[in-house]
Each structure stands twice: as structure tokens, then as C-alpha cells.
Amino acid sequence: MQAIANAVSTLVNTVSGFLYNPWVPLFLLCAGVYFTIRTGLIQFRLLGESIRVVSEKPHGENGISSFGALMVSTASRVGTGNIVGVSSAICLGGYGAVFWMWVTALLGGASAFIESTLAQIYKKRDRDGSSYGGPAYYMESALGQRWLGVIFAVVLICTYAVGYNMLASYNLQSTFAGFSFYGTATPYLIGGVLAVLFAFCILGGGKRLTQITGVLVPIMGVIYILVAVVVIIINARFIPNVFASIFREAFDFRAIFGGFAGSALMQGLKRGLYSNEAGMGSAPNAAATADVSHPAKQGLVQMLSVFIDTLLICSATALMCLSSGIAPTAELEGAPYVQQAMAVSLGEFGPIFIALSMCLFAFTTLIGNYYYCEGCIKYILRRSPSRAFMTVFRLVATAIVFAGALLNAKLAWDTADLFQAIMVIINVPVIVILAKPALNALKDYTTQRRAGHNPIYKARDVGLKEHTDYWN
């Protein structure tokens, strides 16, 4: 059995290494630069507008608001990666990894706008009047390639129900490794409790998922940031040196090209992608559910989600850890580094707070991840799956959550990295090819806003030839 596990781990690591050296970083950076230029620096120019539109109410009774869709996508983005992912990036890539996480978010904001706007344009109308969609749908409707949409949907399910949910479960149980009560049975106990709570929520259906994440995510994020700010203030005298080290090490090109796989650039891009998911094609599945008058509105909202995730929460973790005086090392990778950094400033409360935060982060991550999978199953089958089918799928997803708590760190991270890389390689070229409708929507939106109107999108006004369920 151990031999099989080792063989699987070696295969996953080999394929993941090939994809990341250098294809995934190249795709992400080039796409981010391209969309930033084509949108006229949208992530800076319309940041204020993105904050304004997030508060708009849905038009229909069954519609989900921009804020509701934002919370679903943020539930997936804001998770264990904001704590353990950031710690791992710093411990393996050094201070400079933080800079490249920032770059991933700043450039990724433009990519997030394009993919989420496309999801809104090509979204579908459900029987109850609500909407659904995502990359699989714009691959079929705009490209005419249903086979590609099916492949993407399968990969997304593998990424979220398997890769990300196993990793979230592993990250949570690893947080308790530093406590005295941790023993060989602890992963089984934590995995079991997490699986039971997860099953209870997903058996309640999609509406309950939106309600739960809508309550937990803002509370979770605000409390975590406030505590991080307290720690940063306590260690304020170290902050100038922290920033100096971040920028100095980010441009240590000898170190980057001498050991690319473990460099600050690679670790920053990997963990930045894992955290904010910009360009992967995941958030558009949530963006398509929003009831808005113009597709660009939800594109702006999802762009804001990237910034909330990386520029706020990931930065809070990074500065909190790096200002503590605890040097990042490979041995401290993951939760131990964050907990030791917190213990220096807050004593025994620090590690306990991180454990509690991880419980909330892991829980909302699991729910947000699962939310994406149901839509992909519906797309693959071309119909709503039967209750029996979904019950079996939900039980399998629950078993995967339990199994994730029993994995080792390397296999958990490598599996998530592999699947997210495949998503990027499929989605990024597609949104580059299909960028024109999203760019036309942006132009139409800004024109109407300058005229003092509440922008309303009509396909004929922007020359969109494909039939849509909403905009014709």
C-alpha cells in the first residue's frame, strides 16, 4: 500500500513540476499583463466603482445579489491558503514570495474581470428564474466547443472536490499538531468532525450554502485582519525592514533562476494562485449566479474579491509573521510558522486563535469549493442530476474531506497544485481568445456611467452575435 502511495506521489509531483516550470507562471503573468493593458488598468482605474456596485440589490425575487455571489467566491478564495498557504510560500520561497503574491493579485484582478464578465454574458436561465454558468458554458456558447467545456468541468470537480478540499482538511488538522493533546488518532477525529459538519451543510442545498458563507466570511475575515493588525502594531518597529527584505529578495534573480522550483517567484505565484484563483475559471461559476443589470458589474465585483483575498488577508498574514522576529525556515512550513509568530506577540492566545481561525477558514473553504462542483455536474449531464445521484456524490465528497485529514503535506499540496495548473492551462487561452465581448461590455459600461446612467446591457448595442438567455 505504501509503495502505491509513493508511486502516486511521485507521478503527481513530476507532472506538477512540468506544468509549473514554466507554463503556469508564464500563462498567468502574460495574461495578467495583457488584460491589464487591454482594460486600461481597470484594477486601479475602477477600484472605487467595484466597491460601489457590490452593494446593489438583485432585480428578481430568486436572484442572488452581487454581494451574495461575491461571498460564495470569497468563501472559496478566503480559506486555509490565507494562513497556511502564505506561511508555506514564505518558508519555502523567502520574503520575496510575498511580493510575487501581490503581483499575482494585481495582475490577476484584470483576468478575474474578464472571466467573470464572460460568465455573466453567457449565463443560463434556470427554471426558477435564477441563473447559472461559468467557463464551461462560455466555452460551449462562444467557442462552440462543448467537449472542451466538459473537460474543464471534470477538471474543476477534481480540483475542488478532491485537490482543494483534501488540502483544506489536511491544513486544518495540521494546525493542531503543536498542541499537547495531538496524537496519532487526532487526524481521524478532526477529519471525522469536519466531514460530518460538511455533510450536514451540503445536504441542505445551494441556498443554504449562500446563507452560511454570507454570514461566516465577513465575520471571519474582519476578526482575522483586526488581530493581525494588532500584532503588526505591536511589532511596528520591524515593518520597514520587512518591506525592505520583501522587495530585495523578490528581485534576487540569481536565486530565482538558480532554483526556480523553490524560488520566491515560483512560491509566490503558486500560493497566490491557490489563494486568489484569478484566471483559473472558478469564480466565474459564482459570478454567473448574480442578478445584475450589466455583466461588467459582476466582473468588477469579482475583481474586488481578488484584492480582498490577497492584498488584505494574505498581506495581513505575511506582515504578521515576518514582523514577529521568527525566521521562516522549511521546517516551520505551514501552520507552525504562523503559530510561533503569533505566540511571540500574543502568548498562548496566539496559537489558539490561529487554530480557531483555521476551523472557520477550512469550513467556509469546503463549502465554497463544493458549490462550484454541483454546477459542473449539471453541465456535464445536460440536466439536473437525480436526487440519488447527488446523494452519492455528496457522500463521496464527504469521504474525500475525511481522507484529506490523513494525507501527508507533500501529497496534499502537490495534488492541489496539479489540478489548479490544469485549470489555468485550459481557461487562460480561452479567455484570451474570447476577450472581445468582455472588453466591449466594459466600454459600454463606462460609456453609460459617464452619461450618468445605471448601466443596462443589451447584446445588440455591443454587437454580440451569439444568442444569450438574458441579454438579447
Number of C-alpha atoms within 10 A of each C-alpha: 6 7 8 9 11 12 12 14 17 14 14 19 19 13 15 21 16 12 17 20 13 13 14 24 21 12 18 23 16 14 21 25 16 15 24 21 13 14 19 12 17 20 24 12 11 16 17 12 14 22 13 13 17 20 13 14 16 17 13 12 10 12 18 24 22 27 20 24 27 25 27 30 29 30 31 33 29 30 31 31 31 26 28 26 26 32 31 27 32 31 22 23 27 25 27 25 32 32 23 24 28 20 20 27 29 23 26 30 31 31 33 33 33 30 33 34 31 33 31 33 29 27 28 20 15 11 7 9 11 17 22 21 26 32 30 29 27 24 24 16 17 20 14 12 14 18 13 19 25 20 14 23 27 18 20 25 21 19 25 26 25 24 25 30 31 29 28 29 31 27 28 28 25 24 23 22 15 13 11 7 8 14 11 7 9 17 24 17 14 20 24 18 13 22 24 14 12 22 19 11 14 21 14 10 12 16 11 13 20 21 13 17 26 20 11 16 21 14 12 19 21 12 12 17 18 12 18 21 17 14 24 23 14 15 18 16 11 16 17 10 11 20 17 13 16 20 16 13 21 23 15 14 14 10 16 18 12 10 12 18 17 17 26 32 29 25 27 32 27 24 28 31 28 26 27 33 28 33 32 26 27 29 32 32 28 30 35 31 26 27 26 25 18 21 30 31 30 33 32 30 27 35 32 24 27 31 20 19 25 29 17 15 22 29 22 22 26 23 22 27 29 26 24 23 15 15 15 22 15 15 11 19 20 25 28 21 25 28 24 21 25 25 18 16 19 16 13 13 13 19 24 17 17 21 20 14 20 28 22 19 26 27 25 30 29 29 24 28 24 24 25 25 24 18 20 25 19 13 22 19 10 9 9 14 15 8 9 9 10 15 14 11 16 19 16 15 24 24 17 19 29 26 21 28 29 20 17 14 16 10 21 24 22 22 25 23 25 21 21 27 24 18 24 24 17 19 22 23 14 19 24 15 10 18 19 15 19 24 20 16 27 23 15 19 20 15 13 15 14 10 9 9 11 12 20 16 21 18 17 10 11 14 10 17 11 11 13 17 12 16 18 13
